[in-house]
Amino acid sequence: MTESEYTTAEQLPPAWRDLLTAAIEARRSAHAPYSGFAVGAALRTASGRILSGCNVENASLGLTVCAERVAIWKAISEGEHAFEALAVASESGATPCGACRQVMSEFVEDMRILVADTTGRGWVTSLKALLPHPFSGIGADQECCPQQ
């Protein structure tokens, strides 16, 4: 499967299908009473584990947490620090938000991301494609901008 190529769940290789199934299943646990926009995510670690998460909204909207970050934080809290792939599922097939992209870049330089709707129709992209210039925690000994 090439990046940016639309596909269906049935056409996915088994490893991607398992990841998508876990994301769709996680979506069922979403707590989204304010937006009605339920999202599920599943993260495959370098050790082969799949950890999932769902979005959890709060009446104080700034405290809402996205599914992708829940999956990442769950992985980190369980000792998994190397990630290979992520699947994210929502009714419309929305990509991860900017905050989630930045959090991903804290732990992995690049990885493939399957973005799918709840019917399993989706496409594969990469973290680099979604966030080509992540914030890098610039310190006094680092330059601000890439050399031209």
C-alpha positions as CSV (number, residue, x, y, z in Angstrom):
1,M,0.0,0.0,0.0
2,T,1.5,3.3,-1.0
3,E,1.0,6.6,0.8
4,S,-2.0,8.7,-0.1
5,E,-3.7,5.7,-1.9
6,Y,-7.3,5.2,-0.8
7,T,-8.1,1.7,0.3
8,T,-10.8,-0.3,2.1
9,A,-10.4,-2.5,5.2
10,E,-10.6,-5.6,3.1
11,Q,-7.7,-4.5,0.9
12,L,-5.4,-3.8,3.8
13,P,-2.6,-6.1,4.7
14,P,-3.4,-8.1,7.9
15,A,-1.2,-5.9,10.2
16,W,-2.9,-2.7,9.0
17,R,-6.3,-4.4,9.3
18,D,-5.6,-5.4,12.9
19,L,-4.6,-1.8,13.7
20,L,-7.7,-0.4,12.1
21,T,-10.0,-2.8,13.8
22,A,-8.4,-1.8,17.2
23,A,-9.0,1.9,16.4
24,I,-12.6,1.4,15.4
25,E,-13.2,-0.7,18.5
26,A,-11.6,2.0,20.7
27,R,-13.8,4.6,19.1
28,R,-16.8,2.9,20.7
29,S,-15.5,4.0,24.2
30,A,-15.1,7.6,23.3
31,H,-16.6,10.2,25.6
32,A,-17.8,12.9,23.2
33,P,-21.0,14.5,24.7
34,Y,-20.1,18.0,23.6
35,S,-18.9,17.6,20.0
36,G,-20.5,14.2,19.2
37,F,-17.2,13.5,17.3
38,A,-16.0,10.1,18.5
39,V,-12.5,9.1,17.5
40,G,-10.4,5.9,18.1
41,A,-6.7,5.4,17.6
42,A,-4.5,2.4,17.7
43,L,-0.7,2.5,17.9
44,R,1.6,-0.4,17.0
45,T,4.9,-0.3,18.9
46,A,8.2,-1.6,17.7
47,S,7.7,-4.7,20.0
48,G,4.5,-5.5,18.1
49,R,2.0,-4.5,20.8
50,I,-1.1,-2.6,19.8
51,L,-2.3,0.0,22.3
52,S,-5.5,1.9,21.6
53,G,-7.2,5.1,22.9
54,C,-10.3,7.1,22.4
55,N,-11.0,10.8,22.7
56,V,-12.3,12.0,26.1
57,E,-14.0,15.3,26.2
58,N,-14.5,17.6,29.2
59,A,-16.9,20.4,29.9
60,S,-13.9,22.7,30.1
61,L,-13.0,22.0,26.4
62,G,-9.3,22.8,26.8
63,L,-9.0,19.7,29.0
64,T,-10.3,17.4,26.2
65,V,-7.8,14.7,25.1
66,C,-7.6,13.3,21.6
67,A,-7.6,9.5,20.9
68,E,-4.1,9.6,19.4
69,R,-2.6,11.2,22.5
70,V,-4.4,8.7,24.8
71,A,-2.9,5.8,22.8
72,I,0.6,7.3,22.9
73,W,0.4,8.1,26.6
74,K,-0.9,4.6,27.3
75,A,2.1,3.2,25.4
76,I,4.6,5.4,27.3
77,S,3.0,4.5,30.6
78,E,3.4,0.8,29.8
79,G,7.1,1.1,28.9
80,E,6.7,1.3,25.1
81,H,8.8,4.1,23.6
82,A,9.3,3.1,20.0
83,F,6.4,3.3,17.6
84,E,5.9,1.9,14.1
85,A,2.4,2.9,12.9
86,L,-0.9,4.5,13.9
87,A,-4.4,4.1,12.8
88,V,-7.0,6.7,13.5
89,A,-10.8,6.2,12.9
90,S,-13.6,8.7,12.9
91,E,-17.0,8.9,11.2
92,S,-15.5,11.3,8.6
93,G,-11.9,10.0,8.4
94,A,-10.3,13.0,10.0
95,T,-6.5,13.3,10.3
96,P,-4.8,13.8,13.6
97,C,-4.9,17.4,14.9
98,G,-1.8,19.6,15.2
99,A,-1.3,18.9,18.9
100,C,-1.4,15.1,18.3
101,R,1.1,15.5,15.4
102,Q,3.5,17.4,17.7
103,V,3.2,14.8,20.5
104,M,3.9,12.0,18.0
105,S,7.0,13.9,16.8
106,E,8.3,13.9,20.4
107,F,8.7,10.1,20.2
108,V,9.2,9.2,16.6
109,E,10.8,11.1,13.7
110,D,8.4,9.6,11.2
111,M,5.8,6.8,11.0
112,R,3.0,5.7,8.7
113,I,-0.5,6.7,9.7
114,L,-3.7,5.1,8.4
115,V,-6.6,7.6,8.4
116,A,-9.9,5.9,8.0
117,D,-13.6,6.4,8.4
118,T,-15.9,4.0,10.3
119,T,-16.6,1.9,7.2
120,G,-12.9,1.2,6.9
121,R,-12.3,3.4,3.9
122,G,-9.0,5.3,4.3
123,W,-5.6,6.2,3.2
124,V,-2.1,6.0,4.4
125,T,0.1,9.1,5.0
126,S,3.1,9.8,7.2
127,L,3.9,11.9,10.2
128,K,6.4,13.8,8.1
129,A,3.7,14.6,5.5
130,L,1.3,15.8,8.2
131,L,3.9,17.7,10.2
132,P,7.0,18.5,8.0
133,H,8.5,21.0,10.5
134,P,7.8,20.0,14.1
135,F,8.7,22.1,17.0
136,S,12.1,20.8,18.2
137,G,12.5,22.3,21.7
138,I,15.1,24.8,20.5
139,G,17.7,25.5,23.2
140,A,20.5,28.1,23.4
141,D,22.9,25.8,21.6
142,Q,20.5,25.1,18.7
143,E,19.8,27.2,15.6
144,C,16.3,28.5,15.0
145,C,15.9,27.8,11.3
146,P,17.2,25.1,8.9
147,Q,20.2,26.1,6.8
148,Q,19.2,27.1,3.3
